[in-house]
Amino acid sequence: MTYTKINIQTREVADRELWLGILSQQEAIIGLEEVTDEGIIAYTGDWASVQEEIEHWSQQTNVPFTLSEEAEQNWNATWESNFEPVVIEGFCSVRAHFHEPIPGVQYDIRITPKMSFGTGHHATTRLMMSQMKDLDFKNKSVFDYGSGTGILAILAEMLGATQVDAIDIDEWSYENGLENVNTNQCKHIVVAQGDISWVQAGRQYDIILANINRHILLESMAQLNSFLPQDGQLLLSGILKLQDTHIIVEKAKACGFEMLKQTEDNGWTAILFRKIN
């Protein structure tokens, strides 16, 4: 399969935040990467489905873009050549198999850095991991919705979760998630390819993790509520602070959640909710 690489060319912070919001709402966008001071790179396997939207916003914002084709077999080498360890000081690290262990962290996660979104470099993944530090995962069941590389599921098990379901709609993410779960010798994680309908009716989790785009979060909010018991916790990211926060919070409240905590990083935010009804 050949993927289309979309290079959004802007040095303006406000433009980059707007474009991240636009791209994160497109289901056909399978990966996003911020390029410091240069713009944004996005990847899609279905350019035709996003072409009209991207061309429209390019005209509206006066921000140019270029396209190039990327063969699937080239992605791994590209990720590896650019991948550097991610460290949340004193808590956890995310490193590739070819890096030396990071000293001074409690949890060491090893991944094979392929094209799956969620290597720890993006602000949303760092925000999720940082908030997970303060949650009680011991003997808990966890649903990682839109699991990507499987980092959050792996960290949840390391923090004491005894049952973790990690699903992603993308086949490559599913395969990479399986690989990373095995690399970290996890015993309590089920990795599956599918959407939210994969969860069986009546299934309940103590904690749900969802680092995914705004469109999917809004569409899935009521179902996510049904997967949690009273006082169950829902941790969300993939949310732009300025454009998305109020929309996500209003939807969550309407679906029976109350907001407990919000953290921010580089224009993005992660929000922790509790089910109250």
Rosetta blueprint (number, residue, H / E / L):
1 M L
2 T E
3 Y E
4 T E
5 K E
6 I E
7 N E
8 I E
9 Q E
10 T L
11 R L
12 E L
13 V H
14 A H
15 D H
16 R H
17 E H
18 L H
19 W H
20 L H
21 G H
22 I H
23 L H
24 S H
25 Q L
26 Q L
27 E L
28 A L
29 I E
30 I E
31 G E
32 L E
33 E E
34 E E
35 V E
36 T L
37 D L
38 E L
39 G E
40 I E
41 I E
42 A E
43 Y E
44 T E
45 G L
46 D L
47 W H
48 A H
49 S H
50 V H
51 Q H
52 E H
53 E H
54 I H
55 E H
56 H H
57 W H
58 S H
59 Q H
60 Q H
61 T H
62 N L
63 V L
64 P L
65 F E
66 T E
67 L E
68 S E
69 E E
70 E E
71 A E
72 E H
73 Q H
74 N H
75 W H
76 N H
77 A H
78 T H
79 W H
80 E H
81 S H
82 N H
83 F L
84 E L
85 P L
86 V E
87 V E
88 I E
89 E L
90 G L
91 F L
92 C E
93 S E
94 V E
95 R E
96 A E
97 H L
98 F L
99 H L
100 E L
101 P L
102 I L
103 P L
104 G L
105 V L
106 Q L
107 Y E
108 D E
109 I E
110 R E
111 I E
112 T L
113 P L
114 K L
115 M L
116 S L
117 F L
118 G L
119 T L
120 G L
121 H L
122 H L
123 A H
124 T H
125 T H
126 R H
127 L H
128 M H
129 M H
130 S H
131 Q H
132 M H
133 K L
134 D L
135 L L
136 D L
137 F L
138 K L
139 N L
140 K L
141 S E
142 V E
143 F E
144 D E
145 Y E
146 G L
147 S L
148 G L
149 T L
150 G L
151 I H
152 L H
153 A H
154 I H
155 L H
156 A H
157 E H
158 M H
159 L L
160 G L
161 A L
162 T L
163 Q E
164 V E
165 D E
166 A E
167 I E
168 D E
169 I L
170 D L
171 E H
172 W H
173 S H
174 Y H
175 E H
176 N H
177 G H
178 L H
179 E H
180 N H
181 V H
182 N H
183 T H
184 N L
185 Q L
186 C L
187 K L
188 H L
189 I E
190 V E
191 V E
192 A E
193 Q E
194 G L
195 D L
196 I H
197 S H
198 W H
199 V L
200 Q L
201 A L
202 G L
203 R L
204 Q L
205 Y L
206 D L
207 I E
208 I E
209 L E
210 A E
211 N E
212 I L
213 N L
214 R H
215 H H
216 I H
217 L H
218 L H
219 E H
220 S H
221 M H
222 A H
223 Q H
224 L H
225 N H
226 S H
227 F L
228 L L
229 P L
230 Q L
231 D L
232 G L
233 Q E
234 L E
235 L E
236 L E
237 S E
238 G E
239 I E
240 L E
241 K H
242 L H
243 Q H
244 D H
245 T H
246 H H
247 I H
248 I H
249 V H
250 E H
251 K H
252 A H
253 K H
254 A H
255 C L
256 G L
257 F E
258 E E
259 M E
260 L E
261 K E
262 Q E
263 T E
264 E E
265 D E
266 N L
267 G L
268 W E
269 T E
270 A E
271 I E
272 L E
273 F E
274 R E
275 K E
276 I L
277 N L
